[in-house]
Amino acid sequence: MTHTNPLVDETSPYLLQHAHNPVHWYPWGDEALDLAKREDKPILLSIGYSACHWCHVMAHESFEDEATAERMNALFVNIKVDREERPDLDKIYQLSHQLLTRSNGGWPLTVFLNPHDLVPFFSGTYFPRQARYNLPGFTDLLDKVEAHYRVNQDALAQHSGAFLTALTSLSDQAGASPDIDVSLLPRASSQMGSNFDPQWGGFGGAPKFPHPTSLEFLLRGKRGETDRHSVFFTLRKMAEGGLYDQVGGGFFRYSVDARWEIPHFEKMLYDNGPLLALYSQAHSLTGAPLFRRIAVETAEWVMREMQSPQGGYYSSLDADSEGEEGKFYTWRRQQLVSLLSEQEYALLAPHYGLEEAPNFEGHWHFHLALSLDEIAQRLGIADHEAESLQASARVKLQAAREQRIRPGRDEKILVSWNAMMIRGMAIAGRLLQREDFIASARRAFVFLHQELFREGRLLASWKEGRARFPAYLDDHAFLIDAALELLQSRWESSILDWAVNLADELLLRFEDTPNGGFFFTAHDHETLIHRPKPTLDEAMPSGNGVAALALARLGQMLGEPRYSQAAENTLRAATGSMQRHPHAYGSLLNALDEWVSPPSIIVLRGREQEMEPWRRALMADYSPARLCLAIPEGEIGLPGLLAERKPERTVVAYVCEANRCRSTIRSLAEFQRLLTA
């Protein structure tokens, strides 16, 4: 039987996956909310995303089943939400789930709401159609939840008030502190160190996530080389494990084991952007070929598979293909024997772990079991021969894999996720001297400006020509941060102009002026049961942390006190929360680190060609303590302090640090001595 429901008119690939379910799904909006209130039916709210494996499982088991759909349609108004398009709803109802169940959330998220106030009264994540895994069967659950709603109206009314009070108390919005606590920096470093896995890298046990903002904080290395060792060790272990796609490049979402060997096979743009930046920075610090290779392969994968013809970056690749998780990425031994030469197989079998037992459902998922050096020694061949064999084998593996049915690709273009990748590409291009990476980042940035900035307001999501949803805190903060990295890679006044515009919008529409910090939604956003002001890093960096860092940099660069003060107020607002568990606030720690020790601002002026050796000297190494801009002599009408950095007949460098400016530098040799010092 063919079904169509109101999701058919949506842009989200996730919602469109459910547009022909027998469940009569609605998108979140007035039509569904008014219907539920009018008919006094509780709302079944289901939140997920297109690359989510367990979302697919629940869909196949329950939402595609006629009998289950019949019960859902009879008892509830059913609303589907893509958590990537509506992170505001996801944040609220994930927090609500934690409050109701005292357990962590996840996707799919299944929440039952009172239609009259949208307060949840029961929630869970995945439910099987028939009872198993110590979980109730979904159909039985539907009947019990609806009966509970009917029988307990008075109790539910009392529950709503108490729940909203508790939700506010859990929202990580401690009062602003009069003093910013600089002791948080060594305390956070110590906590991260105690949670560090010395055998496999990373933090804690399985499942294991990369936590790039924590690694970025430790990479700053101001609390000793132990911190940087932890970063380099973790990056090496992740690169050698199955978390990294050894054939195609790019990182999967997380590892289900502590060894980084078997991932959850979805690939998300927002993971790969920060990791691209980290591997590029680690190569700059160490010169390690592995870190450069991983950064280059990741960036090339992004440009090859994740960048749209229009310039924006797509969101994700599915964990599943042909209905099976990981099928696109795993191998049988016989496939490899028939595909590779005898020499190539002799090298790859020990290299990728084929001499071990199959590690994923009877198949092999590649991880680096032995180094090429060890295998070359074993086979009695030179290192360069081993590298050549690996390269030729990898080309064959890529070509063979391309013949398989690919995982689904979510082709939404999300502003915040794009900003994270623009930042990663700009940093990689600068540190690895890859102009194609910088060009890719610029294309994406221009696309966002042209397609998602309408009538002075930023929108959050784009697909097939439709830009939708008022932008959130993350969209504005991450874009400002990305713009500053792009400006350091290649100057363009239009990039700075938009960054200033976005900063003004952020202060005007999102700032909690009395208390400091920024709300996740704008002041004129749809009224929901709660208005988060997130400071904790979750799957993505905290918007408040990135805003504090980016605004402080922009304020210092332009001499604009409004931005600097907003950044400082954000740190004050977050101090109380950070004092409880400082290690969980990596983004805010990075902002705090720069508040304690503001970066130097270096501005070069001159002819573009003549500035190039100066620029190369600047870009040669990783230095979070510098913000470096090479502005061609023809650029005029610059804002703020930049207007005072005038070009001269030769290249000139203006260097300001610790609230003082050095004498103007006109000699490249003197400039290089300064950088070395």
C-alpha positions in Angstrom: 0.0 0.0 0.0 1.3 3.4 -0.9 1.2 6.1 1.7 2.0 9.8 1.7 2.1 12.1 4.7 2.8 15.8 5.2 6.6 15.2 5.4 6.6 14.9 1.6 6.9 18.7 1.3 10.0 18.9 3.6 13.7 19.4 2.6 15.3 17.2 5.2 16.5 13.8 3.8 15.6 12.3 7.2 12.0 13.5 7.1 11.7 12.5 3.5 12.8 9.0 4.5 9.5 8.9 6.5 7.3 10.7 4.0 5.8 7.4 2.8 5.4 5.6 6.2 1.9 4.5 7.1 2.4 6.7 10.2 0.7 10.0 9.5 3.8 12.1 10.4 3.7 15.9 10.6 6.7 18.2 10.7 7.0 20.4 13.8 4.7 23.4 13.3 1.3 25.0 14.0 -0.7 22.5 12.0 0.3 19.5 14.2 0.5 21.4 17.5 -3.0 22.9 17.0 -4.5 19.6 16.0 -3.1 17.8 19.1 -4.5 20.5 21.3 -7.9 20.6 19.6 -8.3 16.8 19.7 -6.7 16.5 23.1 -4.3 13.8 21.8 -0.8 13.5 23.2 2.1 14.2 20.9 4.5 11.4 19.9 7.7 13.3 19.1 10.4 11.4 17.3 13.8 13.0 16.8 16.6 11.6 14.7 18.8 12.2 11.7 19.4 10.5 8.3 22.8 8.9 9.1 21.6 7.3 12.3 21.7 3.4 12.3 19.2 2.9 15.2 16.8 5.4 13.7 16.7 3.2 10.6 16.2 0.1 12.7 13.2 1.6 14.6 11.8 2.9 11.3 11.9 -0.5 9.7 10.5 -2.3 12.7 7.8 0.1 13.7 7.2 3.1 11.5 6.9 0.9 8.3 4.6 -1.6 10.0 0.9 -1.1 9.2 -0.4 -2.4 12.6 2.0 -0.2 14.6 1.3 2.8 12.4 -2.5 2.2 12.9 -2.1 2.4 16.7 0.2 5.5 16.5 -2.3 7.3 14.2 -5.3 6.4 16.4 -3.8 7.4 19.7 -1.3 10.3 19.0 -0.4 13.2 16.8 2.9 12.1 15.4 5.7 14.6 14.8 9.0 13.9 13.1 12.0 16.2 13.7 15.4 16.2 12.1 17.7 17.1 15.0 20.2 18.7 12.5 17.6 21.2 11.2 16.0 21.8 14.6 18.9 21.6 17.2 16.8 23.9 19.4 14.1 21.2 19.8 16.7 18.5 20.2 18.6 20.3 22.9 15.4 20.9 24.9 14.0 17.4 24.6 17.3 15.6 25.1 17.7 17.5 28.4 14.1 16.7 29.2 14.8 13.0 28.6 17.7 13.2 31.0 15.5 14.7 33.6 12.7 12.2 33.2 14.9 9.1 33.0 18.1 10.0 34.8 20.0 8.6 31.9 21.7 9.8 28.8 19.8 10.5 25.6 20.6 9.7 22.0 18.9 9.0 18.7 16.3 8.1 17.9 14.7 10.1 20.7 11.1 9.2 21.5 9.2 11.7 23.6 5.5 11.9 24.5 4.2 15.5 25.1 1.2 16.9 26.8 -0.5 18.7 23.8 -1.6 21.7 25.9 1.8 22.8 27.1 4.3 20.6 25.1 5.8 19.4 28.4 7.0 15.7 28.1 5.7 13.1 30.5 7.4 10.0 29.2 10.5 9.4 27.0 13.0 6.9 25.7 15.3 6.4 22.8 15.0 3.3 20.6 12.1 0.9 21.3 11.9 -2.5 19.6 8.5 -3.5 18.1 8.5 -6.6 20.3 9.9 -6.6 23.8 13.6 -7.4 23.9 17.0 -5.9 25.1 15.2 -5.3 28.5 13.0 -2.8 26.6 9.2 -2.9 26.3 7.6 -3.6 22.9 6.7 -0.3 21.2 3.0 -1.2 20.5 2.4 -2.2 24.1 4.1 1.0 25.2 1.9 3.2 23.0 -1.3 1.8 24.6 0.1 2.3 28.2 1.3 5.8 27.5 -2.0 6.9 26.0 -3.9 5.3 28.9 -1.7 7.1 31.4 -2.4 10.4 29.7 -6.2 9.8 29.8 -6.3 8.6 33.5 -3.9 11.1 35.0 -4.9 14.5 33.7 -4.7 16.3 37.1 -1.4 14.8 37.9 0.0 15.7 34.5 -1.0 19.3 35.0 0.9 19.4 38.4 3.8 17.6 36.7 4.2 20.3 34.1 4.9 23.2 36.5 7.4 21.1 38.6 9.0 19.8 35.4 9.6 23.2 33.9 11.2 24.4 37.2 13.5 21.4 37.3 14.3 21.9 33.6 15.5 25.4 34.3 17.6 24.2 37.2 19.3 21.6 35.0 20.1 23.9 32.2 23.7 24.7 33.1 22.9 28.4 33.7 24.7 29.2 36.9 24.8 32.8 37.9 27.6 35.0 36.5 30.7 35.1 38.6 32.3 38.4 39.6 35.7 36.9 38.9 37.0 34.7 36.1 38.7 31.7 37.6 42.0 31.2 35.9 42.8 28.1 38.0 40.3 26.3 35.8 43.0 25.9 33.2 45.4 23.7 35.2 42.5 21.9 36.9 41.0 21.0 33.5 44.4 19.8 32.3 44.8 17.6 35.4 41.3 16.2 35.0 41.8 15.4 31.4 45.1 13.7 32.3 43.5 11.5 34.9 40.9 10.5 32.4 43.4 9.8 29.6 43.8 6.2 28.3 47.6 5.7 28.3 47.3 2.4 26.2 45.0 3.6 23.4 44.7 7.3 23.7 41.6 9.4 24.1 39.6 9.7 27.2 37.7 7.0 29.2 36.6 3.7 27.8 34.2 2.3 25.3 32.3 3.8 23.5 35.1 6.3 22.7 34.7 9.7 21.1 37.5 11.9 19.7 36.6 15.0 21.8 38.5 17.4 19.5 37.9 20.5 21.6 39.6 18.8 24.6 42.5 17.8 22.3 42.7 21.4 21.0 42.9 22.7 24.6 45.7 20.3 25.5 47.5 21.0 22.2 48.1 24.6 23.4 50.6 23.0 25.7 50.9 25.7 28.3 50.7 23.3 31.1 53.7 21.1 30.0 54.7 18.7 27.3 52.6 16.0 28.9 49.5 17.6 27.5 50.9 17.6 24.0 52.1 14.1 24.2 48.5 13.0 25.1 47.3 14.8 21.9 49.9 13.3 19.6 49.5 9.8 21.1 45.7 10.0 20.7 45.8 11.4 17.1 48.3 8.6 16.2 46.1 5.8 17.7 42.9 7.2 16.0 44.7 7.4 12.7 45.9 3.8 13.0 42.6 2.5 14.1 39.3 1.7 12.3 37.9 5.1 13.4 39.7 6.4 10.3 38.7 5.1 6.9 42.0 3.6 5.8 40.8 3.3 2.2 38.9 6.5 1.5 40.0 9.0 4.1 37.9 10.8 6.7 36.8 9.8 10.2 33.7 7.9 11.4 31.6 9.2 14.3 33.0 7.2 17.2 34.5 3.8 18.2 32.4 1.1 19.9 35.5 -0.2 21.6 38.4 1.4 23.5 41.0 0.6 20.8 39.5 2.8 18.1 39.1 -0.4 16.0 35.4 -0.8 15.2 33.5 2.5 14.5 29.9 3.4 14.3 30.1 3.8 10.6 28.4 7.1 10.0 30.7 10.0 8.8 29.7 13.4 10.0 31.0 16.7 8.6 31.1 18.3 12.1 33.6 15.6 13.3 35.9 15.9 10.3 36.3 19.7 10.3 37.9 19.9 13.8 39.9 16.7 13.3 41.3 18.1 10.0 42.5 21.2 11.9 44.1 19.1 14.7 46.0 16.8 12.4 47.3 19.8 10.4 48.4 21.6 13.6 50.0 18.4 14.9 52.0 18.0 11.7 53.1 21.6 12.0 54.4 21.0 15.5 56.0 17.6 14.9 56.7 17.2 11.2 55.3 13.7 11.5 54.4 12.3 8.0 51.4 10.4 9.4 49.7 13.5 10.6 50.2 15.2 7.3 48.9 12.2 5.4 45.7 11.9 7.5 45.0 15.6 7.1 45.5 15.6 3.4 43.5 12.4 2.8 40.6 13.8 5.0 40.6 17.1 3.1 40.7 15.4 -0.2 37.8 13.1 0.8 35.8 16.1 1.8 36.4 17.9 -1.5 35.7 14.7 -3.5 32.6 13.3 -1.7 31.2 16.1 0.5 31.4 19.4 -1.4 28.4 20.3 -3.5 28.8 21.7 -7.0 27.5 25.0 -5.6 30.3 25.1 -3.0 28.6 24.2 0.3 29.5 21.0 2.2 27.0 18.2 2.6 26.2 17.0 6.1 26.9 13.3 6.5 27.2 9.8 5.1 25.0 7.0 6.4 26.2 4.2 8.6 24.3 1.7 6.5 24.3 0.6 2.9 21.9 -2.0 1.5 20.3 -2.1 4.9 23.5 -3.2 6.7 25.8 -1.2 8.9 29.3 -0.9 7.6 28.7 -3.0 4.5 30.3 -0.4 2.2 33.6 -0.3 4.2 34.3 -4.0 5.2 35.9 -6.8 3.2 36.1 -10.5 2.9 39.6 -12.1 2.5 38.7 -13.6 -0.9 37.7 -10.3 -2.3 41.2 -8.9 -1.4 43.0 -12.0 -2.7 41.3 -11.7 -6.1 41.7 -7.9 -6.3 45.4 -7.4 -5.3 48.6 -8.8 -6.7 50.5 -11.4 -4.6 53.0 -8.8 -3.4 50.3 -6.2 -2.5 48.3 -8.8 -0.5 51.4 -10.0 1.3 51.9 -6.4 2.4 48.3 -5.5 3.2 47.3 -8.6 5.1 49.6 -8.0 8.1 49.3 -4.2 7.7 45.5 -4.0 7.9 44.9 -6.9 10.4 43.9 -9.6 7.9 46.1 -12.1 9.8 43.8 -11.7 12.8 40.2 -13.1 13.1 37.5 -11.1 11.3 36.6 -8.2 13.5 33.2 -7.1 12.2 30.4 -9.6 11.6 32.5 -12.1 9.7 34.3 -9.4 7.7 37.4 -7.3 8.2 37.3 -3.6 8.9 40.8 -2.3 8.3 43.0 -1.0 11.1 46.8 -0.7 11.1 48.0 -3.9 12.9 51.6 -3.7 11.8 53.6 -0.7 10.5 54.9 -0.6 6.9 58.5 -0.6 8.4 57.9 -3.8 10.2 56.3 -5.5 7.2 59.1 -4.3 4.9 61.7 -5.8 7.2 59.7 -9.1 7.4 59.4 -9.2 3.6 62.9 -8.1 2.9 62.0 -5.1 0.8 62.9 -1.5 1.0 60.7 1.0 2.8 60.0 2.9 -0.5 58.9 -0.4 -2.1 56.4 -1.0 0.8 55.0 2.5 0.4 54.6 2.0 -3.4 52.8 -1.3 -2.9 50.5 0.2 -0.3 49.7 3.1 -2.6 49.0 0.8 -5.6 46.8 -1.5 -3.5 44.9 1.5 -2.1 44.1 2.7 -5.6 42.6 -0.7 -6.4 40.7 -0.9 -3.2 39.2 2.6 -3.8 38.2 1.6 -7.3 36.6 -1.6 -6.2 34.7 0.0 -3.4 33.3 2.6 -5.7 31.5 -0.2 -7.5 29.5 -1.0 -4.4 26.2 0.6 -3.4 27.2 3.7 -1.6 25.8 4.8 1.8 23.2 7.4 1.6 24.4 11.0 1.7 22.5 13.7 3.6 22.8 16.6 1.2 21.5 19.3 3.5 24.0 22.1 3.8 24.0 23.3 7.4 25.7 26.6 8.3 27.3 25.6 11.6 28.7 22.4 10.2 30.0 24.1 7.1 31.6 26.7 9.3 33.5 24.0 11.2 34.8 22.5 7.9 35.6 25.9 6.5 37.8 26.5 9.6 39.4 23.1 9.2 40.1 23.6 5.5 41.5 27.1 6.1 43.9 25.9 8.8 45.0 22.8 6.8 45.5 24.9 3.7 47.6 27.4 5.5 49.8 25.0 7.5 50.2 22.3 4.8 50.6 24.9 2.0 47.6 23.6 0.0 46.0 26.4 -1.8 43.3 24.0 -3.1 42.1 23.5 0.5 41.8 27.3 1.0 40.0 27.6 -2.3 37.5 24.9 -1.2 36.9 26.8 2.1 36.4 30.1 0.3 33.8 28.5 -2.1 31.8 27.2 0.9 32.0 30.5 2.7 30.8 32.4 -0.4 28.0 29.9 -0.9 26.7 30.5 2.6 26.8 34.2 2.1 25.0 34.1 -1.2 22.4 31.4 -0.3 21.7 31.6 3.4 21.9 35.3 4.2 18.6 36.8 3.4 17.4 40.4 4.2 20.1 40.8 6.8 19.3 37.5 8.6 21.2 34.3 8.6 19.3 31.0 8.0 20.4 27.6 9.2 19.8 25.0 6.5 19.8 24.8 2.7 18.8 22.0 0.3 17.8 22.1 -3.4 17.5 25.9 -3.5 15.5 26.3 -0.3 17.1 28.1 2.7 15.1 27.5 5.9 15.0 28.0 9.7 16.2 31.0 11.6 19.9 30.6 12.4 21.0 29.6 15.9 23.9 30.7 18.1 26.2 28.0 16.7 25.6 29.2 13.1 26.7 32.8 14.0 29.6 31.9 16.3 31.1 29.2 14.2 30.9 31.4 11.1 32.8 34.3 12.8 35.4 31.8 13.9 35.7 30.3 10.4 35.9 33.8 8.9 38.9 34.7 11.1 40.8 31.5 10.0 40.0 32.2 6.3 41.2 35.8 6.6 44.5 34.5 8.0 44.8 32.1 5.0 43.9 34.7 2.3 42.7 38.2 2.9 39.4 39.4 1.5 37.7 42.5 2.9 34.2 41.1 2.1 34.9 38.1 4.5 35.7 40.6 7.4 32.7 42.7 6.5 30.4 39.7 6.9 32.1 38.6 10.1 31.5 42.0 11.7 27.9 41.9 10.5 27.4 38.5 12.1 29.1 39.6 15.4 26.7 42.6 15.5 23.7 40.2 14.9 25.0 37.9 17.6 25.1 40.7 20.2 21.7 42.2 19.1 19.7 39.0 18.9 21.2 36.4 21.1 23.1 38.0 24.0 21.8 37.6 27.6 22.8 41.2 28.4 22.0 41.2 32.1 23.7 37.9 32.9 26.3 37.4 30.1 26.6 34.7 27.5 24.3 33.9 24.6 21.1 32.0 24.2 20.9 29.2 21.7 18.0 30.9 19.9 17.4 34.5 19.0 15.2 36.8 21.0 12.4 36.6 18.4 12.6 32.9 17.9 9.5 30.6 18.3 8.6 30.3 22.0 9.4 26.8 23.3 9.1 25.3 26.8 12.8 26.2 27.5 15.5 28.5 26.2 18.9 26.9 26.5 22.1 28.9 27.0 24.5 26.0 26.4 28.1 26.2 27.7 29.0 22.5 27.9 30.7 20.8 24.9 28.5 18.1 23.5 28.8 16.3 20.1 29.8 19.8 18.8 31.7 22.6 20.6 29.7 24.9 22.8 28.4 27.9 20.9 29.1 30.1 23.9 32.7 28.9 24.0 33.3 29.5 20.3 31.5 32.9 20.5 33.8 34.0 23.4 36.9 33.0 21.5 35.9 34.5 18.2 34.5 37.8 19.6 37.6 38.3 21.8 39.8 37.9 18.7 37.6 40.1 16.6 37.5 42.7 19.3 41.2 42.8 19.8 41.9 42.9 16.0 39.5 45.8 15.5 39.8 47.5 18.8 36.1 47.1 19.3 35.3 47.0 23.1 31.7 45.7 22.6 33.0 42.4 21.3 35.7 42.0 23.9 33.3 42.8 26.7 30.7 40.3 25.4 33.4 37.7 25.3 34.5 38.5 28.9 30.9 38.5 30.1 30.4 35.0 28.6 33.3 33.7 30.6 32.0 35.2 33.8 28.5 33.7 33.1 30.1 30.3 32.6 32.6 30.3 35.4 30.2 28.7 38.0 29.3 25.8 35.7 32.9 25.3 34.7 34.1 25.0 38.3 32.1 21.8 38.7 33.6 19.9 35.9 36.2 22.1 34.1 37.4 19.3 31.7 34.0 19.2 30.0 34.2 22.8 28.7 37.0 22.6 26.1 35.7 25.4 23.9 35.3 27.8 26.9 38.7 26.7 28.2 40.3 27.7 24.8 38.5 31.1 25.1 39.7 31.4 28.8 43.3 30.6 27.7 43.2 33.5 25.3 41.6 35.8 27.8 44.5 35.1 30.1 47.1 35.5 27.3 45.6 37.4 24.4 47.2 36.4 21.0 49.6 38.8 19.2 48.0 40.6 16.3 50.3 40.8 13.3 49.3 42.8 10.3 51.3 42.8 7.1 50.8 45.5 4.5 52.3 45.7 1.0 52.1 44.3 -2.5 50.8 40.8 -2.5 53.7 39.2 -4.3 56.3 41.0 -2.1 54.4 40.0 1.1 54.6 36.3 0.2 57.9 35.4 1.9 56.7 37.3 5.0 53.4 35.4 4.8 55.2 32.1 4.5 57.3 32.8 7.6 54.1 33.5 9.5 52.3 30.3 8.3 55.2 28.0 8.8 54.3 26.8 12.3 51.4 26.2 14.6 50.9 29.2 17.0 47.5 29.7 18.7 49.1 32.8 20.3 49.1 34.7 17.0 46.4 36.2 14.7 48.1 37.0 11.4 46.7 39.0 8.5 48.4 39.8 5.2 46.4 42.7 3.7 47.3 43.9 0.2 48.2 47.6 -0.2 45.2 48.3 -2.3 42.7 47.5 0.4 41.1 50.7 1.8 38.3 51.6 4.1 39.3 49.0 6.7 37.4 49.0 10.0 38.7 49.8 13.5 42.4 49.6 14.3 43.1 48.0 10.9 42.5 51.4 9.3 45.7 52.6 11.1 47.8 49.8 9.6 48.8 51.8 6.5 50.8 50.4 3.6 54.2 51.9 2.7 56.5 51.7 -0.2 57.9 48.3 1.0 56.3 45.5 3.0 55.7 46.6 6.6 54.7 44.5 9.7 52.6 45.9 12.5 53.0 43.7 15.7 50.8 44.2 18.8 50.9 42.0 21.8 49.9 42.2 25.5 48.1 45.5 24.9 51.2 47.2 23.4 52.5 47.7 19.9 56.1 47.2 18.8 57.9 49.6 16.5 57.0 49.0 12.8 59.1 46.3 11.2 60.4 46.8 7.7 63.0 44.1 7.4 62.2 40.4 6.7 65.2 39.3 8.7 64.1 41.3 11.7 60.6 39.9 11.3 61.9 36.3 11.2 63.9 36.9 14.3 60.8 38.2 16.1 58.8 35.1 15.1 61.6 32.8 16.3 61.7 34.7 19.6 
